[in-house]
Structure formats: structure tokens, C-alpha cells
Amino acid sequence: MTEQTARSGIAHPAARRQDVVDELHGHAVADPYRWLEDGESAECRAWLAAQERMFAEHAAQWRDREAFASLLRELAGAGGAAVPVLSVPVVRGDRRFLLRRAPGQQLPVLVVAEGDQAERTLLDPVALDASATTTLDAWRPSWNGELVACQLSRRGSERPVLRVLEVATGRFVDGPVRPGRVTPVAWLGDDSGFYYVDTPAGGRRLRLHRIGQPECADTVVHTVEWPQLSVATSPGGRWVMVSAAAGATSGNLLWLGEHRADGLALRRVHDGTGDGSRAVLKFGPGERIYAVTDAGAPFGRLCAVDPAAPDSGHWHTLVASEAPAVLTDCVVLRDPAGAGVRLLVGYSRHGVGDLVLHDAQGNRLGHVPLPGAGTVLRLSAPPTGAAEAWFSYTDFVTPPTVYRFRLGRGVEAAGRPATGAGPRPRVRQVTYASHDGTPVRMHLVGLPADGAGPRPTLLTAYGGFGASSVPGYSPAALAWVRAGGLYAVAHVRGGGEEGTGWHAAGRGRAKPNAIADLGAAARWLVARGWTSPDRLALRGASHSGLLVAAALVRDPGLYAAAVCSDAVTDMVRYPLFGVGRLWTEEFGTAEDPEELEVLLGYSPYHRVRPGTPYPAVLLTCARTDPRVDSLHTRKMAAALQHATCSPHPVLLRCEADVGHGARSVSRWVELQADILAFCAAHTGLAEVCADRGSLRRGASAVG
């Protein structure tokens, strides 16, 4: 099942081309590989087997692959290296619940610590499934800390089984409940049950589950036709927040209700369906209610909510954020000296985290010192009020480390601060101009002290759904830098680094701006002499993978290699598969004639042109991905393999028994080692490594 591609001289597996053409609003949209949408057909399976053989043949030639794998294990804390994974604790009384992955462990385990006692393991996924293909997707302790709702799924299915764990005994005492997808769990104040969301066809249902009763007896409390529904309760279980939205980035509807024996009466308090605004309620001690919203505030604001008059029109703004600081989060503390409530507020300035302490009226009291110019991942405080909070900090060279902030005492690491092995590379934030003059920021990791270039460079960006590409520890990025390369992260439009306006400037009909920003970053790096087209590689996954694929087909001569993972590439048919229907607010839809014009203008699958000298391309995907169906990757691979006329390969790596999200450390290492070795082979980094003798010895030249 292999044919010699005459234009390129590379033996790519044959893929039958169909004469399938859709007439859409005056456009003849060809889809020659629609048969690859059926991943279970015999023909597709045979084609995938041929792709697997071709990938193995090429991977065998990547001489640095095992060295990268070894370095990744060291940097990720696998195989005994001292870089543990630790989550921010969730406090219930004198118990602290958290995830921990000790060096050498395949998956994080759920542990509990009581008072000054040592931690003990509550749930180890590998103990349940030695193959390490069962993951703990979500967990939530009850308000009294006696029970934990745990959601476990297998082989990347993201269709978890929810069971309730008794903390004292470590036994499952309730369940199973099958919500269909990962669900929020909102416990009642007396631990007698919880609200959760299930996913029947055509909508979402809020249900109330009582401990000890079967799932079939669960009460349906609220139903919406929209695909997004979430729920949370206040610490005493009295107040219930319900939020619904039509899509991943559309404005939400927000309700506040009171849990009573005779049922739950919900009152709508916010409607963002008209202006696209979002709001979320935060429950503090003493039945206090706050709201974090971008309604009328593109950089966010923190408001006080009166339960007697909870409508958004009555919200009192306590903290109004202004450019460039985006308000991201808040927790409520109690001052032990009697000064009352304190608000610990998280901000992001150009993607860099900041923490500021405010009093109950919103007055700024001062900055909370952070370890560096990095990212605060999560804020957590005891729900009933305390003088302390926890957060996790990371940056490009620092593994996520949990810190504790205490009023009057400042910040201290909760345990030994995590440090990456080896020298710390230089990190610099720069600003470049995009195609239309818009200034865009970019982080560069691994800049050489002597300024020598051009260097083999990995460039990435996210630019979607209002999510920010914040500084964060990446063993893969550091392994690349350790080998002598440069790593670049462009903060392109479509993300949230500069507020809601930055997202709007790169979504929907403006999505091409995000792609153009990525291309402008590549040109800036080349113009400055940091790299050159024969030494520059793109890499991205999920939405980032879409940007990579779109940039690749837009300007293939600008890159030596590209890696595209788990990405949407058919922008015409994407709403029909996976959870694509949730993304029409972000991308638009082919049902709208004007939006179809935009989609066809950048849709990677439809922009592939036969006879084009494409660079080396590696496409990776899960065999079964419940979020981004792997049909996108299959069709894109077939189209590129047919079209390219360069001497460089287009490879497909398709992995079974994983999904779009978490996987075991060993599987993660194998994937990242393949990606780095592929990029090294096609950007000249392999020669850099050879000159230095090894990846480890080359490390000293980086800092």
C-alpha cells in the first residue's frame, strides 16, 4: 500500500482520492479524503498501518531520540529525578487534599494530609489499572472533608465513571454515576449529596444525587439546551451557582439559587448572551458572595453581590482592573488581627502573573512578592475563612511549585521549591510588529549570551478561546534549549493576554490575524538573525496545532519543519465531529456565507496545494480523540503527502489508548522525544548536538 510520490521522491503510503465536492454558497469545496473520516473502516486501518511503518522507518534514523528521551525523563521528574509534581491543596477543616506525582511515578495520585500528620494515599490510578491508561480526570472533596467525588476514565475516552471515596477508610462507598463527560461536583453542606451535570442528547441537565441512592433516582433540577452547564455551591451548601453557555467563548447565563428541602429556585442574575460577557460567582466565608466578570470591563472587575438583590445591575464594583492588568481570580481571607476580610486578587500583565492584596472595600494594600516573572496557576483558600492561601507558581525554567501566603507573614514555599536540573537558560520578552502594525509580544527562551545565530528554533503560539500563553515550565522546551536550540512563544491575537479585546481581534472572522501574527513572529526571528528558514520549526497542539497547520500551508518556504498535534484542520466540517459544535463562536461556521469565505481562506486541509515544496511535517494524534476527532489529522496527512514536491517527509504518528488530555509519563516522554528528534533532524540541531558530543555536555553553552 505504498506508492512513490513522483513530485517528492518520498515513498508515502497511497491514499485513494475521491471525487467529492460540496457546493456551498457558490463555492465548490473539494474533499478528496472524506473516506478517512471513518477511522474504523478496513481501508483506513490498512492506511494507518502503512503510516505506522513509514513513521518507524524514519524515527529509526533520528540519532538524538534516545538522548532526548533521557533528558525529558530527567526534566519531567520521571525515572527518579527530583522534580515532583504537586498541586495546590484543597482545604477542608484540618485536612488538605492534593495531587502528587513523586519521581518515577507514571500518574499523579490523590493524597490527604491531616494536621501535622504525614500524607497518605487516597487514590492511585495505577493501583486500579497497571497499564496506566486509567486517569483521574477530576476530584472534589465534600465540605466536611469526609468524602471525595472522583471521576476516572480509561484510554482517553473522557467518559468518566464517578464514584465517592470515603476518606477515613479509602473505600468507594457510593456510585457509579455516569455523567457522560467530566462534570463539576457541587456538594451539599451536610455531605448528604451533590449537584452534578449529565449530558443527554441535545443539552445538559443539572441533577441532584443523594449518597446511597442509585443514579436512576437522581432528581433533574434544571435543564438547558446549550452544551455548557456548570454548578457550584457555597461552603455551607446554602447558595447554588449555575452557569450555562452556548459555546466555549460565548457569553454566559448565570443563576443564583438557594438550596432548600423543597427544591432549588434559581434566579437569573447575569445575561451575557447579548454582549458576549461572562461572569462567575465566588463564595467567601460568612455567606459572602463576589462576582468576577468582564461585563463592561474588558480587563475584568471584582464585584460584591448582595443575595437579597443579586442581579448584575446591583453588583458593586470593588476592584476595577485597567490595561494592561487582566483580573483573573480572587480568594477571600480573614485577618487574624481583627482587621476583617482581605481579598487576594490575581492579575496577568502581558501574560505575566501578579498578586495584589486588597481590603474588603477593594482598596489596594500592596503586592504579594512572587518568585519571578512567571505565572500564578491557581489560588486556593480555606472555604470557612483563614489568614492563609495557597497558589502554584511556574515560569519557563521553574517547575510548578506550591507556595503559601499568610497575612502578616508573607510568602513561603510549601515544602522544598522545585528546581529544574542543569543551568537556567536566559529568558527575554520582546515585542514585534505584525502584518498590520499591531505590536505582539513574544518570549524567547535560551538566548545565547554571545548573541550568535542563526540557531535551530522552535516557535509556537496558542491564540484561541481567550486563553493566555503564559510562562510555564516545559521539559520539552528546556530539552530543546539544553541541546543548543532557541524556543519562542508568540502571544498572538485570539488569546487573553491583553484582555477581551485581544481575544476578539483573533476570533471568528478575525481568526486570520492570529495566523498572521505567528507568521510575523517567524519573519521577525529571521530578520533579527536569531534563526533562518532552514533552521526554523513550528510546533503546536490542539488550537495551537491549527495555527501551525494554517501558517505552514500559508508560507511553507519559511520553515524547515512543522509538528501539528491533535488539531482541527478541516474548518468546513469541524462542527460535525467531536465537540466541534462548541467552537462555532470561536471560528464561525460554513453555514454562514461570509464566515465560509473566511474559513476557506485559512482552512489548512483546503489550502494544501499540489506541487508545493512543503517542509518536513510530523502530524500526531490519538487513535480516538473525543474532543478533536483524529479524522482531521488523517485527512491533513493524506493531503500533504499527495501534494508535496520537496524531498522532505510528511509523517503521521497515531497513538492508541490515549486521548486529548492526560497520559502516563512514559507515553508523554515517548511522544515528546519523537517530536524533538524530528525537529532536530530537520533544523540542523542534530549537527549542533554532534559537535558538542551530547545533549548534557551542550547544556553549559546555553545560559
Protein Blocks (a to p, Z undefined) as FASTA:
>chain_A
ZZcdfknopacdddddddddddeehiacddfklmmmmmmbmklmmmmmmmmmmmmmmmmm
mmklmmmmmmmmmmnopghiacdcddddddehjaccdddddehiabdcddddehjbccdd
fbdfklmomnopaccfbdcddfkopaccddddeehlopacdddddfklopafedcddehp
acdddddfklpaccdddddehiacdddddehiafklpccfbdcfbfbdcddddfkomacc
ddddfbfkbccddddddddfkbccdddfbdcklnopacdddddehhiacdddfehianop
addddfklmcfklpccfbdcddfbdcfbdcddddfkonapaddddddeehiacdddddfk
opafbdcddfbdcddfbdcddfkbpabdcdddddfklccddddddehklpadedjdddde
hjdddddddddddfkopacddddehiafklpacdddddddekpghiacdddddfklmmmm
mnopacdddddehiamnojklmmmmgcjllmmmmmmmmmmmmmmmmnopacfklcccdde
hjlmmmmmmmmmmmmmlpfbdcdehiafblklmmmgcjllmmmmmnopfklmklmmmmmm
momklmpcghiacddddddddfbacklccklmmmmmmmmmmmpccfbdcdddddehiafk
dcdfklmmmmmmmmmmmmmmmnopmmmmmmnopaklmmmmmZZ
